[in-house]
Amino acid sequence: MPVFYKAGSILPILLHNYELSLLRALQNNIGLEVYPTSAGVAQGSLLLDDGWSTKAEESKYAFNLNEEGVLKIQGLGD
């Protein structure tokens, strides 16, 4: 099955390691898939949701890849 990504995207991917349960997979690491534009830039964001609380603002992150190939991660929460 073909998969298409938009150029300039940074996608956070939960590394599931073939877990049979989503609850087990939530303890795994998160990887970043970077698909830069022809100019070499990309951006994306991540909101970590624990599924219980309403404190989503504390777990927001922004990712930016600049023309020099430097990936910056910025926490946007409190």
mmJSON file of the N, C-alpha and C atoms, coordinates in Angstrom:
{"data_MODEL":{"atom_site":{
"group_PDB":["ATOM","ATOM","ATOM","ATOM","ATOM","ATOM","ATOM","ATOM","ATOM","ATOM","ATOM","ATOM","ATOM","ATOM","ATOM","ATOM","ATOM","ATOM","ATOM","ATOM","ATOM","ATOM","ATOM","ATOM","ATOM","ATOM","ATOM","ATOM","ATOM","ATOM","ATOM","ATOM","ATOM","ATOM","ATOM","ATOM","ATOM","ATOM","ATOM","ATOM","ATOM","ATOM","ATOM","ATOM","ATOM","ATOM","ATOM","ATOM","ATOM","ATOM","ATOM","ATOM","ATOM","ATOM","ATOM","ATOM","ATOM","ATOM","ATOM","ATOM","ATOM","ATOM","ATOM","ATOM","ATOM","ATOM","ATOM","ATOM","ATOM","ATOM","ATOM","ATOM","ATOM","ATOM","ATOM","ATOM","ATOM","ATOM","ATOM","ATOM","ATOM","ATOM","ATOM","ATOM","ATOM","ATOM","ATOM","ATOM","ATOM","ATOM","ATOM","ATOM","ATOM","ATOM","ATOM","ATOM","ATOM","ATOM","ATOM","ATOM","ATOM","ATOM","ATOM","ATOM","ATOM","ATOM","ATOM","ATOM","ATOM","ATOM","ATOM","ATOM","ATOM","ATOM","ATOM","ATOM","ATOM","ATOM","ATOM","ATOM","ATOM","ATOM","ATOM","ATOM","ATOM","ATOM","ATOM","ATOM","ATOM","ATOM","ATOM","ATOM","ATOM","ATOM","ATOM","ATOM","ATOM","ATOM","ATOM","ATOM","ATOM","ATOM","ATOM","ATOM","ATOM","ATOM","ATOM","ATOM","ATOM","ATOM","ATOM","ATOM","ATOM","ATOM","ATOM","ATOM","ATOM","ATOM","ATOM","ATOM","ATOM","ATOM","ATOM","ATOM","ATOM","ATOM","ATOM","ATOM","ATOM","ATOM","ATOM","ATOM","ATOM","ATOM","ATOM","ATOM","ATOM","ATOM","ATOM","ATOM","ATOM","ATOM","ATOM","ATOM","ATOM","ATOM","ATOM","ATOM","ATOM","ATOM","ATOM","ATOM","ATOM","ATOM","ATOM","ATOM","ATOM","ATOM","ATOM","ATOM","ATOM","ATOM","ATOM","ATOM","ATOM","ATOM","ATOM","ATOM","ATOM","ATOM","ATOM","ATOM","ATOM","ATOM","ATOM","ATOM","ATOM","ATOM","ATOM","ATOM","ATOM","ATOM","ATOM","ATOM","ATOM","ATOM","ATOM","ATOM","ATOM","ATOM","ATOM","ATOM","ATOM","ATOM"],
"id":[1,2,3,4,5,6,7,8,9,10,11,12,13,14,15,16,17,18,19,20,21,22,23,24,25,26,27,28,29,30,31,32,33,34,35,36,37,38,39,40,41,42,43,44,45,46,47,48,49,50,51,52,53,54,55,56,57,58,59,60,61,62,63,64,65,66,67,68,69,70,71,72,73,74,75,76,77,78,79,80,81,82,83,84,85,86,87,88,89,90,91,92,93,94,95,96,97,98,99,100,101,102,103,104,105,106,107,108,109,110,111,112,113,114,115,116,117,118,119,120,121,122,123,124,125,126,127,128,129,130,131,132,133,134,135,136,137,138,139,140,141,142,143,144,145,146,147,148,149,150,151,152,153,154,155,156,157,158,159,160,161,162,163,164,165,166,167,168,169,170,171,172,173,174,175,176,177,178,179,180,181,182,183,184,185,186,187,188,189,190,191,192,193,194,195,196,197,198,199,200,201,202,203,204,205,206,207,208,209,210,211,212,213,214,215,216,217,218,219,220,221,222,223,224,225,226,227,228,229,230,231,232,233,234],
"type_symbol":["N","C","C","N","C","C","N","C","C","N","C","C","N","C","C","N","C","C","N","C","C","N","C","C","N","C","C","N","C","C","N","C","C","N","C","C","N","C","C","N","C","C","N","C","C","N","C","C","N","C","C","N","C","C","N","C","C","N","C","C","N","C","C","N","C","C","N","C","C","N","C","C","N","C","C","N","C","C","N","C","C","N","C","C","N","C","C","N","C","C","N","C","C","N","C","C","N","C","C","N","C","C","N","C","C","N","C","C","N","C","C","N","C","C","N","C","C","N","C","C","N","C","C","N","C","C","N","C","C","N","C","C","N","C","C","N","C","C","N","C","C","N","C","C","N","C","C","N","C","C","N","C","C","N","C","C","N","C","C","N","C","C","N","C","C","N","C","C","N","C","C","N","C","C","N","C","C","N","C","C","N","C","C","N","C","C","N","C","C","N","C","C","N","C","C","N","C","C","N","C","C","N","C","C","N","C","C","N","C","C","N","C","C","N","C","C","N","C","C","N","C","C","N","C","C","N","C","C","N","C","C","N","C","C"],
"label_atom_id":["N","CA","C","N","CA","C","N","CA","C","N","CA","C","N","CA","C","N","CA","C","N","CA","C","N","CA","C","N","CA","C","N","CA","C","N","CA","C","N","CA","C","N","CA","C","N","CA","C","N","CA","C","N","CA","C","N","CA","C","N","CA","C","N","CA","C","N","CA","C","N","CA","C","N","CA","C","N","CA","C","N","CA","C","N","CA","C","N","CA","C","N","CA","C","N","CA","C","N","CA","C","N","CA","C","N","CA","C","N","CA","C","N","CA","C","N","CA","C","N","CA","C","N","CA","C","N","CA","C","N","CA","C","N","CA","C","N","CA","C","N","CA","C","N","CA","C","N","CA","C","N","CA","C","N","CA","C","N","CA","C","N","CA","C","N","CA","C","N","CA","C","N","CA","C","N","CA","C","N","CA","C","N","CA","C","N","CA","C","N","CA","C","N","CA","C","N","CA","C","N","CA","C","N","CA","C","N","CA","C","N","CA","C","N","CA","C","N","CA","C","N","CA","C","N","CA","C","N","CA","C","N","CA","C","N","CA","C","N","CA","C","N","CA","C","N","CA","C","N","CA","C","N","CA","C","N","CA","C","N","CA","C","N","CA","C","N","CA","C","N","CA","C"],
"label_alt_id":[null,null,null,null,null,null,null,null,null,null,null,null,null,null,null,null,null,null,null,null,null,null,null,null,null,null,null,null,null,null,null,null,null,null,null,null,null,null,null,null,null,null,null,null,null,null,null,null,null,null,null,null,null,null,null,null,null,null,null,null,null,null,null,null,null,null,null,null,null,null,null,null,null,null,null,null,null,null,null,null,null,null,null,null,null,null,null,null,null,null,null,null,null,null,null,null,null,null,null,null,null,null,null,null,null,null,null,null,null,null,null,null,null,null,null,null,null,null,null,null,null,null,null,null,null,null,null,null,null,null,null,null,null,null,null,null,null,null,null,null,null,null,null,null,null,null,null,null,null,null,null,null,null,null,null,null,null,null,null,null,null,null,null,null,null,null,null,null,null,null,null,null,null,null,null,null,null,null,null,null,null,null,null,null,null,null,null,null,null,null,null,null,null,null,null,null,null,null,null,null,null,null,null,null,null,null,null,null,null,null,null,null,null,null,null,null,null,null,null,null,null,null,null,null,null,null,null,null,null,null,null,null,null,null],
"label_comp_id":["MET","MET","MET","PRO","PRO","PRO","VAL","VAL","VAL","PHE","PHE","PHE","TYR","TYR","TYR","LYS","LYS","LYS","ALA","ALA","ALA","GLY","GLY","GLY","SER","SER","SER","ILE","ILE","ILE","LEU","LEU","LEU","PRO","PRO","PRO","ILE","ILE","ILE","LEU","LEU","LEU","LEU","LEU","LEU","HIS","HIS","HIS","ASN","ASN","ASN","TYR","TYR","TYR","GLU","GLU","GLU","LEU","LEU","LEU","SER","SER","SER","LEU","LEU","LEU","LEU","LEU","LEU","ARG","ARG","ARG","ALA","ALA","ALA","LEU","LEU","LEU","GLN","GLN","GLN","ASN","ASN","ASN","ASN","ASN","ASN","ILE","ILE","ILE","GLY","GLY","GLY","LEU","LEU","LEU","GLU","GLU","GLU","VAL","VAL","VAL","TYR","TYR","TYR","PRO","PRO","PRO","THR","THR","THR","SER","SER","SER","ALA","ALA","ALA","GLY","GLY","GLY","VAL","VAL","VAL","ALA","ALA","ALA","GLN","GLN","GLN","GLY","GLY","GLY","SER","SER","SER","LEU","LEU","LEU","LEU","LEU","LEU","LEU","LEU","LEU","ASP","ASP","ASP","ASP","ASP","ASP","GLY","GLY","GLY","TRP","TRP","TRP","SER","SER","SER","THR","THR","THR","LYS","LYS","LYS","ALA","ALA","ALA","GLU","GLU","GLU","GLU","GLU","GLU","SER","SER","SER","LYS","LYS","LYS","TYR","TYR","TYR","ALA","ALA","ALA","PHE","PHE","PHE","ASN","ASN","ASN","LEU","LEU","LEU","ASN","ASN","ASN","GLU","GLU","GLU","GLU","GLU","GLU","GLY","GLY","GLY","VAL","VAL","VAL","LEU","LEU","LEU","LYS","LYS","LYS","ILE","ILE","ILE","GLN","GLN","GLN","GLY","GLY","GLY","LEU","LEU","LEU","GLY","GLY","GLY","ASP","ASP","ASP"],
"label_asym_id":["A","A","A","A","A","A","A","A","A","A","A","A","A","A","A","A","A","A","A","A","A","A","A","A","A","A","A","A","A","A","A","A","A","A","A","A","A","A","A","A","A","A","A","A","A","A","A","A","A","A","A","A","A","A","A","A","A","A","A","A","A","A","A","A","A","A","A","A","A","A","A","A","A","A","A","A","A","A","A","A","A","A","A","A","A","A","A","A","A","A","A","A","A","A","A","A","A","A","A","A","A","A","A","A","A","A","A","A","A","A","A","A","A","A","A","A","A","A","A","A","A","A","A","A","A","A","A","A","A","A","A","A","A","A","A","A","A","A","A","A","A","A","A","A","A","A","A","A","A","A","A","A","A","A","A","A","A","A","A","A","A","A","A","A","A","A","A","A","A","A","A","A","A","A","A","A","A","A","A","A","A","A","A","A","A","A","A","A","A","A","A","A","A","A","A","A","A","A","A","A","A","A","A","A","A","A","A","A","A","A","A","A","A","A","A","A","A","A","A","A","A","A","A","A","A","A","A","A","A","A","A","A","A","A"],
"label_entity_id":["1","1","1","1","1","1","1","1","1","1","1","1","1","1","1","1","1","1","1","1","1","1","1","1","1","1","1","1","1","1","1","1","1","1","1","1","1","1","1","1","1","1","1","1","1","1","1","1","1","1","1","1","1","1","1","1","1","1","1","1","1","1","1","1","1","1","1","1","1","1","1","1","1","1","1","1","1","1","1","1","1","1","1","1","1","1","1","1","1","1","1","1","1","1","1","1","1","1","1","1","1","1","1","1","1","1","1","1","1","1","1","1","1","1","1","1","1","1","1","1","1","1","1","1","1","1","1","1","1","1","1","1","1","1","1","1","1","1","1","1","1","1","1","1","1","1","1","1","1","1","1","1","1","1","1","1","1","1","1","1","1","1","1","1","1","1","1","1","1","1","1","1","1","1","1","1","1","1","1","1","1","1","1","1","1","1","1","1","1","1","1","1","1","1","1","1","1","1","1","1","1","1","1","1","1","1","1","1","1","1","1","1","1","1","1","1","1","1","1","1","1","1","1","1","1","1","1","1","1","1","1","1","1","1"],
"label_seq_id":[1,1,1,2,2,2,3,3,3,4,4,4,5,5,5,6,6,6,7,7,7,8,8,8,9,9,9,10,10,10,11,11,11,12,12,12,13,13,13,14,14,14,15,15,15,16,16,16,17,17,17,18,18,18,19,19,19,20,20,20,21,21,21,22,22,22,23,23,23,24,24,24,25,25,25,26,26,26,27,27,27,28,28,28,29,29,29,30,30,30,31,31,31,32,32,32,33,33,33,34,34,34,35,35,35,36,36,36,37,37,37,38,38,38,39,39,39,40,40,40,41,41,41,42,42,42,43,43,43,44,44,44,45,45,45,46,46,46,47,47,47,48,48,48,49,49,49,50,50,50,51,51,51,52,52,52,53,53,53,54,54,54,55,55,55,56,56,56,57,57,57,58,58,58,59,59,59,60,60,60,61,61,61,62,62,62,63,63,63,64,64,64,65,65,65,66,66,66,67,67,67,68,68,68,69,69,69,70,70,70,71,71,71,72,72,72,73,73,73,74,74,74,75,75,75,76,76,76,77,77,77,78,78,78],
"pdbx_PDB_ins_code":[null,null,null,null,null,null,null,null,null,null,null,null,null,null,null,null,null,null,null,null,null,null,null,null,null,null,null,null,null,null,null,null,null,null,null,null,null,null,null,null,null,null,null,null,null,null,null,null,null,null,null,null,null,null,null,null,null,null,null,null,null,null,null,null,null,null,null,null,null,null,null,null,null,null,null,null,null,null,null,null,null,null,null,null,null,null,null,null,null,null,null,null,null,null,null,null,null,null,null,null,null,null,null,null,null,null,null,null,null,null,null,null,null,null,null,null,null,null,null,null,null,null,null,null,null,null,null,null,null,null,null,null,null,null,null,null,null,null,null,null,null,null,null,null,null,null,null,null,null,null,null,null,null,null,null,null,null,null,null,null,null,null,null,null,null,null,null,null,null,null,null,null,null,null,null,null,null,null,null,null,null,null,null,null,null,null,null,null,null,null,null,null,null,null,null,null,null,null,null,null,null,null,null,null,null,null,null,null,null,null,null,null,null,null,null,null,null,null,null,null,null,null,null,null,null,null,null,null,null,null,null,null,null,null],
"Cartn_x":[0.846,0.0,0.901,0.752,1.573,1.149,2.142,1.901,2.554,1.834,2.339,2.471,3.584,3.826,3.966,3.515,3.655,5.077,5.73,7.074,7.037,8.023,8.081,7.452,7.119,6.465,7.455,7.192,7.858,6.76,6.774,5.713,6.223,5.62,5.966,5.292,6.059,5.553,5.807,4.756,4.904,5.534,6.664,7.35,6.661,5.936,5.06,5.686,6.769,7.48,6.543,5.545,4.592,3.831,3.55,2.741,1.319,0.698,-0.681,-1.682,-1.215,-2.09,-1.627,-2.556,-2.207,-1.675,-2.213,-1.741,-0.273,0.175,1.599,2.437,1.929,2.677,2.849,1.955,2.053,3.303,3.911,5.14,6.384,6.227,7.361,7.829,8.988,9.548,8.783,8.974,8.393,9.532,9.42,10.414,9.896,10.793,10.405,10.782,9.824,10.065,10.091,11.203,11.394,11.38,10.512,10.378,10.568,11.818,12.074,11.63,11.426,11.136,12.417,12.33,13.538,14.514,14.011,14.879,15.503,15.088,15.676,15.036,13.828,13.151,11.945,11.574,10.394,9.92,8.65,8.113,6.995,6.777,5.714,5.472,4.495,4.179,3.689,3.687,3.272,2.548,1.438,0.694,0.601,1.242,1.197,-0.061,-0.931,-2.192,-2.17,-2.324,-2.302,-3.638,-4.662,-5.96,-6.823,-6.282,-7.034,-7.232,-6.161,-6.228,-6.605,-6.769,-7.046,-5.855,-4.673,-3.467,-2.693,-3.389,-2.741,-1.759,-2.003,-1.123,0.284,0.461,1.774,2.619,2.05,2.757,2.734,2.926,2.973,4.419,4.776,6.128,6.067,6.994,7.115,8.483,8.535,9.774,10.021,11.248,11.62,12.986,13.069,14.325,14.675,15.855,16.227,17.079,17.448,18.194,19.55,20.129,21.428,21.319,20.104,19.899,19.837,19.634,19.547,18.088,17.825,16.476,16.349,15.366,15.131,13.782,13.781,12.563,12.277,11.052,10.682,9.445,9.522,8.361,7.475,6.192,5.275,4.394,4.505,3.655,4.257,3.623,4.069,5.358],
"Cartn_y":[-1.163,0.0,1.239,2.116,3.323,4.303,4.99,6.01,7.292,8.397,9.677,10.627,11.36,12.342,13.705,14.726,16.086,16.572,17.109,17.648,18.767,18.78,19.79,19.336,18.037,17.515,16.813,16.923,16.116,15.383,14.056,13.246,12.452,12.633,11.781,10.422,9.352,7.995,7.195,6.621,5.77,4.453,4.117,2.877,1.742,0.907,-0.076,-1.448,-1.738,-3.016,-4.226,-4.174,-5.279,-5.613,-4.606,-4.805,-5.174,-6.046,-6.443,-5.558,-4.735,-3.871,-2.427,-1.506,-0.094,0.39,-0.111,0.312,-0.035,-1.163,-1.513,-0.608,-0.29,0.533,1.965,2.451,3.818,4.046,2.988,3.102,3.151,2.945,2.896,4.299,4.368,5.631,6.156,7.436,8.088,8.478,8.11,8.482,9.628,10.32,11.402,11.029,11.105,10.905,12.296,12.65,13.984,13.904,14.705,14.754,16.199,16.642,18.048,18.42,19.71,20.238,20.246,20.667,20.758,21.798,22.744,23.74,23.205,22.013,21.387,21.753,22.293,22.681,21.789,21.685,20.912,21.386,21.13,21.472,20.525,20.401,19.541,19.831,19.148,19.351,18.045,18.032,16.843,17.29,16.667,16.883,15.54,15.421,14.178,14.199,13.249,13.158,11.9,12.058,10.892,10.158,10.726,10.069,10.24,10.897,11.044,12.496,13.258,14.619,15.601,16.851,17.931,18.882,18.392,19.219,19.1,19.162,18.994,20.121,21.308,22.444,22.232,21.349,21.104,20.173,19.577,18.555,18.824,20.078,20.426,20.697,20.202,20.378,20.768,21.613,22.007,21.574,21.092,20.644,21.493,21.948,22.722,22.275,21.972,21.641,22.818,23.42,24.579,24.166,25.145,24.887,24.246,24.451,23.873,22.438,21.908,20.54,20.394,21.502,21.479,21.318,20.289,20.032,20.643,21.537,22.169,21.684,21.369,20.952,21.961,22.494,23.503,23.061,23.069,22.798,24.027,23.86,24.993,25.093,24.118,24.102,24.881,24.733,25.423,24.833],
"Cartn_z":[0.0,0.0,0.0,-0.967,-0.996,0.1,0.646,1.66,1.174,1.242,0.778,1.96,1.998,3.039,2.403,3.095,2.612,2.891,1.881,2.061,3.085,3.961,5.004,6.302,6.403,7.601,8.522,9.818,10.828,11.571,11.499,12.079,13.276,14.439,15.575,15.41,15.578,15.389,16.666,17.233,18.409,17.971,18.554,18.218,18.959,18.224,18.867,19.046,18.354,18.522,18.5,17.666,17.492,18.771,19.578,20.775,20.365,21.128,20.855,21.579,22.502,23.282,23.157,22.938,22.863,24.204,25.297,26.618,26.83,26.328,26.42,25.529,24.359,23.405,23.905,24.756,25.256,26.093,26.58,27.362,26.476,25.189,24.255,23.866,23.257,22.779,21.578,21.313,20.145,19.221,17.948,16.951,16.093,15.423,14.522,13.1,12.205,10.774,10.141,9.512,8.953,7.438,6.814,5.35,4.905,4.723,4.395,2.986,2.79,1.452,0.639,-0.603,-1.437,-0.888,-0.087,0.551,1.834,2.279,3.453,4.774,4.748,5.988,6.242,7.531,7.902,9.276,9.57,10.88,11.262,12.553,13.054,14.518,15.091,16.503,17.108,18.428,19.165,20.425,20.707,21.948,22.644,23.81,24.573,25.439,25.216,25.949,26.797,28.12,28.991,29.023,28.408,28.339,29.57,30.607,31.853,32.243,32.224,32.741,31.643,32.052,31.101,31.015,31.325,31.346,30.036,28.94,27.634,27.335,27.846,27.557,28.099,29.059,29.628,28.772,27.762,26.989,25.494,25.102,23.686,23.281,22.106,21.59,20.116,19.704,18.294,17.79,16.559,15.922,14.687,14.515,13.334,12.837,11.559,10.894,9.997,10.211,9.393,8.198,7.392,6.152,6.396,7.582,7.907,8.391,8.495,8.948,10.458,11.172,12.632,13.047,13.836,14.338,15.731,15.899,17.195,17.731,19.025,19.697,20.801,20.786,21.771,22.52,23.857,24.677,24.72,24.457,24.402,25.644,26.533,27.719,28.866,30.011,31.227,31.751],
"occupancy":[1.0,1.0,1.0,1.0,1.0,1.0,1.0,1.0,1.0,1.0,1.0,1.0,1.0,1.0,1.0,1.0,1.0,1.0,1.0,1.0,1.0,1.0,1.0,1.0,1.0,1.0,1.0,1.0,1.0,1.0,1.0,1.0,1.0,1.0,1.0,1.0,1.0,1.0,1.0,1.0,1.0,1.0,1.0,1.0,1.0,1.0,1.0,1.0,1.0,1.0,1.0,1.0,1.0,1.0,1.0,1.0,1.0,1.0,1.0,1.0,1.0,1.0,1.0,1.0,1.0,1.0,1.0,1.0,1.0,1.0,1.0,1.0,1.0,1.0,1.0,1.0,1.0,1.0,1.0,1.0,1.0,1.0,1.0,1.0,1.0,1.0,1.0,1.0,1.0,1.0,1.0,1.0,1.0,1.0,1.0,1.0,1.0,1.0,1.0,1.0,1.0,1.0,1.0,1.0,1.0,1.0,1.0,1.0,1.0,1.0,1.0,1.0,1.0,1.0,1.0,1.0,1.0,1.0,1.0,1.0,1.0,1.0,1.0,1.0,1.0,1.0,1.0,1.0,1.0,1.0,1.0,1.0,1.0,1.0,1.0,1.0,1.0,1.0,1.0,1.0,1.0,1.0,1.0,1.0,1.0,1.0,1.0,1.0,1.0,1.0,1.0,1.0,1.0,1.0,1.0,1.0,1.0,1.0,1.0,1.0,1.0,1.0,1.0,1.0,1.0,1.0,1.0,1.0,1.0,1.0,1.0,1.0,1.0,1.0,1.0,1.0,1.0,1.0,1.0,1.0,1.0,1.0,1.0,1.0,1.0,1.0,1.0,1.0,1.0,1.0,1.0,1.0,1.0,1.0,1.0,1.0,1.0,1.0,1.0,1.0,1.0,1.0,1.0,1.0,1.0,1.0,1.0,1.0,1.0,1.0,1.0,1.0,1.0,1.0,1.0,1.0,1.0,1.0,1.0,1.0,1.0,1.0,1.0,1.0,1.0,1.0,1.0,1.0,1.0,1.0,1.0,1.0,1.0,1.0],
"B_iso_or_equiv":[0.0,0.0,0.0,0.0,0.0,0.0,0.0,0.0,0.0,0.0,0.0,0.0,0.0,0.0,0.0,0.0,0.0,0.0,0.0,0.0,0.0,0.0,0.0,0.0,0.0,0.0,0.0,0.0,0.0,0.0,0.0,0.0,0.0,0.0,0.0,0.0,0.0,0.0,0.0,0.0,0.0,0.0,0.0,0.0,0.0,0.0,0.0,0.0,0.0,0.0,0.0,0.0,0.0,0.0,0.0,0.0,0.0,0.0,0.0,0.0,0.0,0.0,0.0,0.0,0.0,0.0,0.0,0.0,0.0,0.0,0.0,0.0,0.0,0.0,0.0,0.0,0.0,0.0,0.0,0.0,0.0,0.0,0.0,0.0,0.0,0.0,0.0,0.0,0.0,0.0,0.0,0.0,0.0,0.0,0.0,0.0,0.0,0.0,0.0,0.0,0.0,0.0,0.0,0.0,0.0,0.0,0.0,0.0,0.0,0.0,0.0,0.0,0.0,0.0,0.0,0.0,0.0,0.0,0.0,0.0,0.0,0.0,0.0,0.0,0.0,0.0,0.0,0.0,0.0,0.0,0.0,0.0,0.0,0.0,0.0,0.0,0.0,0.0,0.0,0.0,0.0,0.0,0.0,0.0,0.0,0.0,0.0,0.0,0.0,0.0,0.0,0.0,0.0,0.0,0.0,0.0,0.0,0.0,0.0,0.0,0.0,0.0,0.0,0.0,0.0,0.0,0.0,0.0,0.0,0.0,0.0,0.0,0.0,0.0,0.0,0.0,0.0,0.0,0.0,0.0,0.0,0.0,0.0,0.0,0.0,0.0,0.0,0.0,0.0,0.0,0.0,0.0,0.0,0.0,0.0,0.0,0.0,0.0,0.0,0.0,0.0,0.0,0.0,0.0,0.0,0.0,0.0,0.0,0.0,0.0,0.0,0.0,0.0,0.0,0.0,0.0,0.0,0.0,0.0,0.0,0.0,0.0,0.0,0.0,0.0,0.0,0.0,0.0,0.0,0.0,0.0,0.0,0.0,0.0],
"pdbx_formal_charge":[null,null,null,null,null,null,null,null,null,null,null,null,null,null,null,null,null,null,null,null,null,null,null,null,null,null,null,null,null,null,null,null,null,null,null,null,null,null,null,null,null,null,null,null,null,null,null,null,null,null,null,null,null,null,null,null,null,null,null,null,null,null,null,null,null,null,null,null,null,null,null,null,null,null,null,null,null,null,null,null,null,null,null,null,null,null,null,null,null,null,null,null,null,null,null,null,null,null,null,null,null,null,null,null,null,null,null,null,null,null,null,null,null,null,null,null,null,null,null,null,null,null,null,null,null,null,null,null,null,null,null,null,null,null,null,null,null,null,null,null,null,null,null,null,null,null,null,null,null,null,null,null,null,null,null,null,null,null,null,null,null,null,null,null,null,null,null,null,null,null,null,null,null,null,null,null,null,null,null,null,null,null,null,null,null,null,null,null,null,null,null,null,null,null,null,null,null,null,null,null,null,null,null,null,null,null,null,null,null,null,null,null,null,null,null,null,null,null,null,null,null,null,null,null,null,null,null,null,null,null,null,null,null,null],
"auth_seq_id":[1,1,1,2,2,2,3,3,3,4,4,4,5,5,5,6,6,6,7,7,7,8,8,8,9,9,9,10,10,10,11,11,11,12,12,12,13,13,13,14,14,14,15,15,15,16,16,16,17,17,17,18,18,18,19,19,19,20,20,20,21,21,21,22,22,22,23,23,23,24,24,24,25,25,25,26,26,26,27,27,27,28,28,28,29,29,29,30,30,30,31,31,31,32,32,32,33,33,33,34,34,34,35,35,35,36,36,36,37,37,37,38,38,38,39,39,39,40,40,40,41,41,41,42,42,42,43,43,43,44,44,44,45,45,45,46,46,46,47,47,47,48,48,48,49,49,49,50,50,50,51,51,51,52,52,52,53,53,53,54,54,54,55,55,55,56,56,56,57,57,57,58,58,58,59,59,59,60,60,60,61,61,61,62,62,62,63,63,63,64,64,64,65,65,65,66,66,66,67,67,67,68,68,68,69,69,69,70,70,70,71,71,71,72,72,72,73,73,73,74,74,74,75,75,75,76,76,76,77,77,77,78,78,78],
"auth_comp_id":["MET","MET","MET","PRO","PRO","PRO","VAL","VAL","VAL","PHE","PHE","PHE","TYR","TYR","TYR","LYS","LYS","LYS","ALA","ALA","ALA","GLY","GLY","GLY","SER","SER","SER","ILE","ILE","ILE","LEU","LEU","LEU","PRO","PRO","PRO","ILE","ILE","ILE","LEU","LEU","LEU","LEU","LEU","LEU","HIS","HIS","HIS","ASN","ASN","ASN","TYR","TYR","TYR","GLU","GLU","GLU","LEU","LEU","LEU","SER","SER","SER","LEU","LEU","LEU","LEU","LEU","LEU","ARG","ARG","ARG","ALA","ALA","ALA","LEU","LEU","LEU","GLN","GLN","GLN","ASN","ASN","ASN","ASN","ASN","ASN","ILE","ILE","ILE","GLY","GLY","GLY","LEU","LEU","LEU","GLU","GLU","GLU","VAL","VAL","VAL","TYR","TYR","TYR","PRO","PRO","PRO","THR","THR","THR","SER","SER","SER","ALA","ALA","ALA","GLY","GLY","GLY","VAL","VAL","VAL","ALA","ALA","ALA","GLN","GLN","GLN","GLY","GLY","GLY","SER","SER","SER","LEU","LEU","LEU","LEU","LEU","LEU","LEU","LEU","LEU","ASP","ASP","ASP","ASP","ASP","ASP","GLY","GLY","GLY","TRP","TRP","TRP","SER","SER","SER","THR","THR","THR","LYS","LYS","LYS","ALA","ALA","ALA","GLU","GLU","GLU","GLU","GLU","GLU","SER","SER","SER","LYS","LYS","LYS","TYR","TYR","TYR","ALA","ALA","ALA","PHE","PHE","PHE","ASN","ASN","ASN","LEU","LEU","LEU","ASN","ASN","ASN","GLU","GLU","GLU","GLU","GLU","GLU","GLY","GLY","GLY","VAL","VAL","VAL","LEU","LEU","LEU","LYS","LYS","LYS","ILE","ILE","ILE","GLN","GLN","GLN","GLY","GLY","GLY","LEU","LEU","LEU","GLY","GLY","GLY","ASP","ASP","ASP"],
"auth_asym_id":["A","A","A","A","A","A","A","A","A","A","A","A","A","A","A","A","A","A","A","A","A","A","A","A","A","A","A","A","A","A","A","A","A","A","A","A","A","A","A","A","A","A","A","A","A","A","A","A","A","A","A","A","A","A","A","A","A","A","A","A","A","A","A","A","A","A","A","A","A","A","A","A","A","A","A","A","A","A","A","A","A","A","A","A","A","A","A","A","A","A","A","A","A","A","A","A","A","A","A","A","A","A","A","A","A","A","A","A","A","A","A","A","A","A","A","A","A","A","A","A","A","A","A","A","A","A","A","A","A","A","A","A","A","A","A","A","A","A","A","A","A","A","A","A","A","A","A","A","A","A","A","A","A","A","A","A","A","A","A","A","A","A","A","A","A","A","A","A","A","A","A","A","A","A","A","A","A","A","A","A","A","A","A","A","A","A","A","A","A","A","A","A","A","A","A","A","A","A","A","A","A","A","A","A","A","A","A","A","A","A","A","A","A","A","A","A","A","A","A","A","A","A","A","A","A","A","A","A","A","A","A","A","A","A"],
"auth_atom_id":["N","CA","C","N","CA","C","N","CA","C","N","CA","C","N","CA","C","N","CA","C","N","CA","C","N","CA","C","N","CA","C","N","CA","C","N","CA","C","N","CA","C","N","CA","C","N","CA","C","N","CA","C","N","CA","C","N","CA","C","N","CA","C","N","CA","C","N","CA","C","N","CA","C","N","CA","C","N","CA","C","N","CA","C","N","CA","C","N","CA","C","N","CA","C","N","CA","C","N","CA","C","N","CA","C","N","CA","C","N","CA","C","N","CA","C","N","CA","C","N","CA","C","N","CA","C","N","CA","C","N","CA","C","N","CA","C","N","CA","C","N","CA","C","N","CA","C","N","CA","C","N","CA","C","N","CA","C","N","CA","C","N","CA","C","N","CA","C","N","CA","C","N","CA","C","N","CA","C","N","CA","C","N","CA","C","N","CA","C","N","CA","C","N","CA","C","N","CA","C","N","CA","C","N","CA","C","N","CA","C","N","CA","C","N","CA","C","N","CA","C","N","CA","C","N","CA","C","N","CA","C","N","CA","C","N","CA","C","N","CA","C","N","CA","C","N","CA","C","N","CA","C","N","CA","C","N","CA","C","N","CA","C","N","CA","C","N","CA","C","N","CA","C"],
"pdbx_PDB_model_num":[1,1,1,1,1,1,1,1,1,1,1,1,1,1,1,1,1,1,1,1,1,1,1,1,1,1,1,1,1,1,1,1,1,1,1,1,1,1,1,1,1,1,1,1,1,1,1,1,1,1,1,1,1,1,1,1,1,1,1,1,1,1,1,1,1,1,1,1,1,1,1,1,1,1,1,1,1,1,1,1,1,1,1,1,1,1,1,1,1,1,1,1,1,1,1,1,1,1,1,1,1,1,1,1,1,1,1,1,1,1,1,1,1,1,1,1,1,1,1,1,1,1,1,1,1,1,1,1,1,1,1,1,1,1,1,1,1,1,1,1,1,1,1,1,1,1,1,1,1,1,1,1,1,1,1,1,1,1,1,1,1,1,1,1,1,1,1,1,1,1,1,1,1,1,1,1,1,1,1,1,1,1,1,1,1,1,1,1,1,1,1,1,1,1,1,1,1,1,1,1,1,1,1,1,1,1,1,1,1,1,1,1,1,1,1,1,1,1,1,1,1,1,1,1,1,1,1,1,1,1,1,1,1,1]
}}}
